[in-house]
Amino acid sequence: MGTSPRPLVFKQVGSSNIVYLGIEGETMIAETGASVRLVVGDDVGVSLDTERVHLFDQEGDAVHSLPLDQRTVEPQA
């Protein structure tokens, strides 16, 4: 990526956060742990866990999502 994502919206929702990130005119929605703190407008780094990511096209159809029987769930502390 040539441009760093920037938080557009940061919502604290219980044990996690929902973050809307702007990147090169597109929006990505991410979920983070509750301990993560971001400031709207700051550059942030992003990495994707390919075993947990869900990608959708503009019509809302899944373009990448592992079948349920192939997903792993890590216990939360």
MOTA-V757850 format. One record per residue. N is the residue number from 1. RES is the residue in one letter. PHI is phi in whole degrees, -180 to 180 (* if undefined). OMEGA is omega in whole degrees, -180 to 180 (999 if undefined). D_FIRST is the distance of its C-alpha to the first C-alpha in Angstrom with 1 decimal. Layout:
{{N | RES | PHI | OMEGA | D_FIRST} {N | RES | PHI | OMEGA | D_FIRST}}
//
This chain:
{{1 | M | * | 179 | 0.0} {2 | G | -85 | -177 | 3.8} {3 | T | -118 | 178 | 5.6} {4 | S | -76 | 175 | 7.1} {5 | P | -64 | 177 | 9.0} {6 | R | -129 | 176 | 12.6} {7 | P | -62 | 176 | 15.7} {8 | L | -100 | 180 | 17.8} {9 | V | -142 | 179 | 20.6} {10 | F | -131 | -177 | 21.7} {11 | K | -119 | 174 | 24.7} {12 | Q | -87 | -178 | 26.8} {13 | V | -132 | 178 | 28.6} {14 | G | 68 | -174 | 30.9} {15 | S | -88 | 178 | 29.4} {16 | S | -152 | 177 | 25.8} {17 | N | -125 | 172 | 23.5} {18 | I | -110 | -177 | 21.7} {19 | V | -124 | 173 | 18.6} {20 | Y | -97 | -177 | 17.1} {21 | L | -110 | 174 | 13.6} {22 | G | -98 | 179 | 12.4} {23 | I | -144 | 177 | 8.8} {24 | E | 49 | 176 | 9.0} {25 | G | 82 | 179 | 12.6} {26 | E | -112 | 177 | 12.5} {27 | T | -120 | 175 | 14.0} {28 | M | -117 | 177 | 13.5} {29 | I | -107 | -178 | 16.6} {30 | A | -130 | 174 | 16.9} {31 | E | -113 | 178 | 20.0} {32 | T | -124 | 173 | 20.4} {33 | G | -68 | -177 | 23.6} {34 | A | -63 | -178 | 26.1} {35 | S | -77 | -180 | 25.8} {36 | V | -75 | 178 | 22.2} {37 | R | -123 | 178 | 22.4} {38 | L | -125 | 178 | 19.7} {39 | V | -112 | 179 | 20.4} {40 | V | -56 | 178 | 19.5} {41 | G | 97 | 179 | 17.4} {42 | D | -76 | 171 | 16.1} {43 | D | -70 | 178 | 12.6} {44 | V | -133 | 173 | 12.1} {45 | G | -95 | -179 | 10.4} {46 | V | -134 | 170 | 10.1} {47 | S | -132 | -177 | 11.3} {48 | L | -112 | 173 | 13.0} {49 | D | -86 | -173 | 16.5} {50 | T | -65 | 176 | 16.9} {51 | E | -85 | -177 | 20.7} {52 | R | -124 | -175 | 20.4} {53 | V | -78 | 174 | 17.6} {54 | H | -126 | 180 | 18.9} {55 | L | -114 | -177 | 17.0} {56 | F | -130 | 175 | 18.9} {57 | D | -85 | -176 | 19.0} {58 | Q | -66 | 178 | 20.1} {59 | E | -88 | 180 | 23.7} {60 | G | 91 | 178 | 23.2} {61 | D | -85 | 180 | 23.8} {62 | A | -65 | 176 | 22.2} {63 | V | -112 | 174 | 20.0} {64 | H | -157 | 176 | 19.4} {65 | S | -164 | 179 | 21.8} {66 | L | -68 | 174 | 24.0} {67 | P | -58 | -177 | 27.7} {68 | L | -54 | -177 | 29.6} {69 | D | -73 | 178 | 31.5} {70 | Q | -104 | -179 | 28.4} {71 | R | -83 | 174 | 26.9} {72 | T | -116 | 179 | 27.6} {73 | V | -119 | 179 | 28.2} {74 | E | -88 | 177 | 28.3} {75 | P | -64 | 179 | 31.1} {76 | Q | -95 | -178 | 30.4} {77 | A | -73 | 999 | 32.3}}
//
